[in-house]
Amino acid sequence: MVINPTNYIEMKILSMYRLMLLVCAVCCLVSCSPEEEKLAPMRMFIPKGEIVSTSGITFVALMWEPPLYSSGKAVKYDVAVSKDSTFATTAFTLQTDTAGVLLNDTQLDVRTDYFARVRAKGADTTLDSKWLRSPAFQIKGEQIFLPVRATELKAISTTLRWTVTPGITKIVLTPATGAAIEATVSTAEAADGAKVIKGLAANMTYNADIFAGTKSKGYLSFKTLTLPNFTVIVKPADNLITVLDTCSNNAFIGLEPGTYDIKDAGGAYANLVIRQKTVTLQSISGDPLDTKVNFKEVTLKGDGAGIKLNGIEFDGQAGAGAYFINLTGLNADADPAVFTSIEMENCLIRNTVNCIFRGNRAGNLAHKINLIKMNNCVAGDNGGSYTYFTMDKMDFVKLELTNSTFYNIGRAFISWSTALTGNAKPTVIVDNCTFNNFGSDGRNYVLLDANSNPLDFVFTNSILYNLPKAGSTIGSSLIRATGANTAITYSYNNVFNVTTGAGAPVNMPAYAYITATANKAIDLGWTATTTNFTLPAASELRTAGKTGGVVGDPRWTY
């Protein structure tokens, strides 16, 4: 075929002209007129700025700015919500005609991160704007849980407490590793606002959620304690007398849950004797309500004898226990002896015939001990023939009683009434303790009788109530402590219905060395038989302590 060069050039020019017309037409379509722009909310017609979230207890509010050129116009928005920032899955979607939405705890799980994306709606789906994405947001959720008390946090159990709220049904505990635990809350537990959780792993972090039906009402985290490295672990069927007789000095003995009857080979209740060594007895669970020892007496004999007790209930009723702890010499009661220490933590001690502690069996200063300590204990139902802490003639360094409750405890509380010489000045501390119903036999100085022995005595943040016992009488002075260089602090206490039993008040003496500050006399309505000493919710005693804390045993604020 022969091509005419002139015609060929003309054809190329015509093709180029047509291409230029097409390009111009496209450019005209892209560069819309202002009128056309009003009619076409293009895909770039996206909400402005960013999505801002405001979290509340039961809701979260999401807000954004309307798109450009939307002033005066009705704009609708698609809102998608997901737990996944990539929106691979969507929890739910909704539409709104306002630049914001309010989401509540029926739509979202509380304390869970969510993400939202928003787009402006066009005339049809091909004209919807691009998505505007939010940062993570969540609903804060209600918080009815109270902080876990340090004294109630154990290695394999804990007590969880909350503000009583209608409808509480369960607690879910999620460990750092392993399967979640669902614990049903009974009607009684819901009314009390407390549940003991057992069967936990030691040294484990747990997240706890409390629910009313499917709604979370509170959340907290705690870590269980490390399980002690027990030297010996015993069961209720084991002979605890033999265990203590044969164990080594400083043995750490763990008691599995159950009831231990301290009996001899003939089946009679017998003394639990610790000879010239110091041992620790501790419940494995850490809960005195599931580990009980029925005792006759715990006897410490000879130099080096001492005991530490933790998380156990001690009951002297079945064994007719005369004393809980009795100090004696190695071969005879009056033999001299230097004991180590006596420490009682998180224990229940009740039903002693005479007293909780007897230390007056030897001559003056012949029995010596460094420390006698009781913390976070409840002790009571004692007979009236002895003073509860009978310490006459002893040489001791410190008696410390804290965060504990004493009820129905005998004719007087502390007796160190033998006049002594040559001993160091000891310290007696009673702090954050609750007392109810003691004093009898016409005894004077029912709180403390130190005679002329110098000491430092601190009685603070405590409640002294209903003295003497019904039908009994006591003397008119709470204490005697006339020794040179004695110092006494008696402050931030609540003292009510403390009389001689014959109508006259019982007072602190007018010693110049007594510091008495901020003591109160508030009627709490207790009687001689009261055993639940919970302070009213609005009681000023909840915050009247020296540092703004509770007056009395802190356990009664829950």
Buried (B, 14 or more C-beta within 10 A) or exposed (E): EEEEEEEEEEEEEEEEEEEEEEEEEEEEEEEEEEEEEEEEBEEEBBBEEEBBBEBEEBBBBBBBBBBEEBEEEEBEBBBBBBBEBEBEEEBEEEEBEEBBBBBEBEBBBBBBEBBBBBBBBBEEEEBBBBBBBBEEBBBBBBBBBBEBBEBBBBBBBBBBBBEEBEEBBBBBBBBEEEEEBEBEBEEEBBEBBBBBBBEBBBEBEBBBBBBBEEBBBBBBEBBBBEBBEBBBEBEBEBBBBEBBEEBEEBBBBBBBBBEBBBBEEEEEBBBBBBBBBBBBBBBBBBBBEBBBBBBBBBBBBBBBBBBBBBBBBBBBEBBEBBBBBBBBBBEEBEBBBBBBBBBBBBBBBBBBBBBBBBBBBBEBBBBBBBBBBBBBBBBBBBBBEBBBBBBBBBBBBBBBBBBBBBBBBBBBBBBBBBBBEEBEBBBBBBBBBBBBBBBBBEBBBBBBBBBBBBBBBBBBBBBBBBBBBEEBBBBBBBBBBBBEEBBBBBBBBBBBBBBBBEEEEBEBBEBEBBEBEEBBEBEBEBEBEBEEBEBEEEBEBBEBBBEEBBBBBBBBBB
